[in-house]
Amino acid sequence: MRNTRILISGASIAGPTAAFWLNRRGFSTTVVERAPALRAGGQAVDFRGNQMDVLRRMGLLDEVRRHQTGMGPQLVLDESGKQVAAMPPEFISGEVEILRGDLNRILYDATKAGTEYVFGDWITSLTEVADGVEVTFAHGAPRKFDLVIGADGLHSGVRALAFGPEQQFRKDTGYHFAGFTAPNHLGLDRTGLIYNVPARGIMVGSKPGNATVNVGLWFSEAGLGYDRRDVGQQKKIVRELYRGIGWEMPKLLDALDNADDLYFDTLCQMHLEHYTKGRVALVGDAGWGAGPGGGGTGLAMMSAYVLAGELAAAGGDHTVAFPRYETEVRPAAEAGLKQAANAGPFLAPPTTVKIRRRNRSYKLLFRQPLLSLFLRMAVKAANTLSLKDYCAVRY
Ligand SMILES: Cc1cc2nc3c(=O)[nH]c(=O)nc-3n(C[C@H](O)[C@H](O)[C@H](O)COP(=O)(O)OP(=O)(O)OC[C@H]3O[C@@H](n4cnc5c(N)ncnc54)[C@H](O)[C@@H]3O)c2cc1C
């Protein structure tokens, strides 16, 4: 086997999954994560259709089920706070739903014995030479690896170093997202509430145990500038943009002040012509961040499985494996990007008329037979990629 020493950047979902499968296929893996420890937090992520297969193949489906959110319906409220529709769980929570942070921990636990994890560091340069990649780090000593995998999310550092600045791949939607944990002052029990005012969406959903809730805020705001690493500034922005909204918002804003897990990002998509370059490959959001509704977590894991499988099938020869990897995952990545392209206006319609129109369409959509039709469509997108049994494949 060639190219056995592999560096992975990012220890969230795609990174540990890549480590899991590469270890299993006989490669040795190092994961470097910018955060000082595993990052908790994040909303619930769900799996449906073929995405379930990757959990099954990893032997982690039972463990994921043990931590599943077990969410029931999410209630859509009108401007007076009255329920106008109920989203059935299979619509929003797929076949199994788990908090991102819980999934991250499960994947880390499944790989920590066989992988070298380095927290609090990141790659500062990648220099490809004939037999590998010379890598420098912000803190650690320079090292050489055979291949490098960027699993470092939407704003991937590996992508910037190997493919060029993010701007050339990025499509902004004009929408933004803020997610954090708050006390469950509403007493929600495995259920969620959805409330809108023009250009502002609010989703509150109970977390397992019901002591706390996940708050997800979607909003459009033209020309919003902010520092990605300045959480204080992000909290201030949210406070400003959600000021004066009644309903439960004042209490949620108070909880935001105390939240230590704010996730704040622009809803943008990454459109790349290639997911690999030389000895570098991108998996998950680093390659095709689609945004909410794009099945990003399932595909992040599936893409990591495919990359490891193709490398093993090619005896580690990346010049054979990388083009096959791209061919295999691109249709699913494109389907995810397409599916998520209009999530913003759907989650935070810009006017009262559009909020009411969306709520009316929810009422229809959540009734049979439209619901079955919609669920079949959602699974169709998730099923764009079928996982091969790579043990049997040799090129
Ligand atoms: C804390 C957190 C909360 C999230 N919350 C939500 C949410 O509420 N809703 C939603 O839709 N999506 C959320 N996401 C994104 C979601 O996890 C991904 O869309 C999806 O699961 C695909 O995962 P990924 O592993 O490709 O990327 P990500 O989950 O984004 O993981 C990327 C990882 O790389 C690390 N990283 C970033 N830059 C570097 C670097 N230069 N060097 C080394 N490591 C780096 C990050 O710290 C992170 O651990 C969240 C991600 C994180 C990390």
Ligand as a Chemical Component Dictionary entry (heavy atoms), coordinates in Angstrom:
data_LIG
# 
_chem_comp.id                   LIG 
_chem_comp.type                 NON-POLYMER 
_chem_comp.pdbx_formal_charge   0 
_chem_comp.three_letter_code    LIG 
# 
loop_
_chem_comp_atom.comp_id 
_chem_comp_atom.atom_id 
_chem_comp_atom.alt_atom_id 
_chem_comp_atom.type_symbol 
_chem_comp_atom.charge 
_chem_comp_atom.model_Cartn_x 
_chem_comp_atom.model_Cartn_y 
_chem_comp_atom.model_Cartn_z 
_chem_comp_atom.pdbx_ordinal 
LIG C1  C1  C 0 -19.567 23.689 16.783 1  
LIG C2  C2  C 0 -20.335 23.469 15.513 2  
LIG C3  C3  C 0 -21.700 23.731 15.505 3  
LIG C4  C4  C 0 -22.432 23.545 14.339 4  
LIG N1  N1  N 0 -23.742 23.835 14.376 5  
LIG C5  C5  C 0 -24.477 23.710 13.266 6  
LIG C6  C6  C 0 -25.854 24.042 13.290 7  
LIG O1  O1  O 0 -26.401 24.415 14.306 8  
LIG N2  N2  N 0 -26.551 23.939 12.132 9  
LIG C7  C7  C 0 -25.958 23.523 10.963 10 
LIG O2  O2  O 0 -26.616 23.443 9.931  11 
LIG N3  N3  N 0 -24.655 23.159 10.924 12 
LIG C8  C8  C 0 -23.903 23.267 12.042 13 
LIG N4  N4  N 0 -22.565 22.940 11.996 14 
LIG C9  C9  C 0 -22.005 22.440 10.733 15 
LIG C10 C10 C 0 -22.258 20.936 10.583 16 
LIG O3  O3  O 0 -21.586 20.246 11.600 17 
LIG C11 C11 C 0 -21.724 20.518 9.225  18 
LIG O4  O4  O 0 -22.507 21.164 8.213  19 
LIG C12 C12 C 0 -21.809 19.036 8.860  20 
LIG O5  O5  O 0 -21.962 18.217 9.978  21 
LIG C13 C13 C 0 -20.563 18.593 8.075  22 
LIG O6  O6  O 0 -19.487 18.448 8.950  23 
LIG P1  P1  P 0 -17.969 18.715 8.598  24 
LIG O7  O7  O 0 -17.182 17.818 9.503  25 
LIG O8  O8  O 0 -17.738 18.640 7.124  26 
LIG O9  O9  O 0 -17.727 20.246 8.981  27 
LIG P2  P2  P 0 -17.849 20.958 10.399 28 
LIG O10 O10 O 0 -18.803 20.289 11.275 29 
LIG O11 O11 O 0 -18.058 22.409 10.134 30 
LIG O12 O12 O 0 -16.413 20.742 11.064 31 
LIG C14 C14 C 0 -15.244 21.390 10.713 32 
LIG C15 C15 C 0 -14.229 21.203 11.842 33 
LIG O13 O13 O 0 -12.979 21.722 11.416 34 
LIG C16 C16 C 0 -12.464 22.574 12.413 35 
LIG N5  N5  N 0 -11.659 23.587 11.750 36 
LIG C17 C17 C 0 -12.067 24.700 11.089 37 
LIG N6  N6  N 0 -11.008 25.333 10.545 38 
LIG C18 C18 C 0 -9.913  24.600 10.869 39 
LIG C19 C19 C 0 -8.530  24.712 10.563 40 
LIG N7  N7  N 0 -8.067  25.746 9.824  41 
LIG N8  N8  N 0 -7.687  23.759 11.029 42 
LIG C20 C20 C 0 -8.145  22.715 11.784 43 
LIG N9  N9  N 0 -9.444  22.567 12.094 44 
LIG C21 C21 C 0 -10.314 23.482 11.629 45 
LIG C22 C22 C 0 -13.689 23.132 13.116 46 
LIG O14 O14 O 0 -13.377 23.585 14.421 47 
LIG C23 C23 C 0 -14.598 21.910 13.123 48 
LIG O15 O15 O 0 -14.328 21.091 14.224 49 
LIG C24 C24 C 0 -21.789 23.090 13.144 50 
LIG C25 C25 C 0 -20.418 22.814 13.153 51 
LIG C26 C26 C 0 -19.689 22.988 14.316 52 
LIG C27 C27 C 0 -18.200 22.683 14.309 53 
# 
loop_
_chem_comp_bond.comp_id 
_chem_comp_bond.atom_id_1 
_chem_comp_bond.atom_id_2 
_chem_comp_bond.value_order 
_chem_comp_bond.pdbx_ordinal 
LIG C1  C2  SING 1  
LIG C2  C3  SING 2  
LIG C2  C26 DOUB 3  
LIG C3  C4  DOUB 4  
LIG C4  N1  SING 5  
LIG C4  C24 SING 6  
LIG N1  C5  DOUB 7  
LIG C5  C6  SING 8  
LIG C5  C8  SING 9  
LIG C6  O1  DOUB 10 
LIG C6  N2  SING 11 
LIG N2  C7  SING 12 
LIG C7  O2  DOUB 13 
LIG C7  N3  SING 14 
LIG N3  C8  DOUB 15 
LIG C8  N4  SING 16 
LIG N4  C9  SING 17 
LIG N4  C24 SING 18 
LIG C9  C10 SING 19 
LIG C10 O3  SING 20 
LIG C10 C11 SING 21 
LIG C11 O4  SING 22 
LIG C11 C12 SING 23 
LIG C12 O5  SING 24 
LIG C12 C13 SING 25 
LIG C13 O6  SING 26 
LIG O6  P1  SING 27 
LIG P1  O7  DOUB 28 
LIG P1  O8  SING 29 
LIG P1  O9  SING 30 
LIG O9  P2  SING 31 
LIG P2  O10 DOUB 32 
LIG P2  O11 SING 33 
LIG P2  O12 SING 34 
LIG O12 C14 SING 35 
LIG C14 C15 SING 36 
LIG C15 O13 SING 37 
LIG C15 C23 SING 38 
LIG O13 C16 SING 39 
LIG C16 N5  SING 40 
LIG C16 C22 SING 41 
LIG N5  C17 SING 42 
LIG N5  C21 SING 43 
LIG C17 N6  DOUB 44 
LIG N6  C18 SING 45 
LIG C18 C19 SING 46 
LIG C18 C21 DOUB 47 
LIG C19 N7  SING 48 
LIG C19 N8  DOUB 49 
LIG N8  C20 SING 50 
LIG C20 N9  DOUB 51 
LIG N9  C21 SING 52 
LIG C22 O14 SING 53 
LIG C22 C23 SING 54 
LIG C23 O15 SING 55 
LIG C24 C25 DOUB 56 
LIG C25 C26 SING 57 
LIG C26 C27 SING 58 
# 
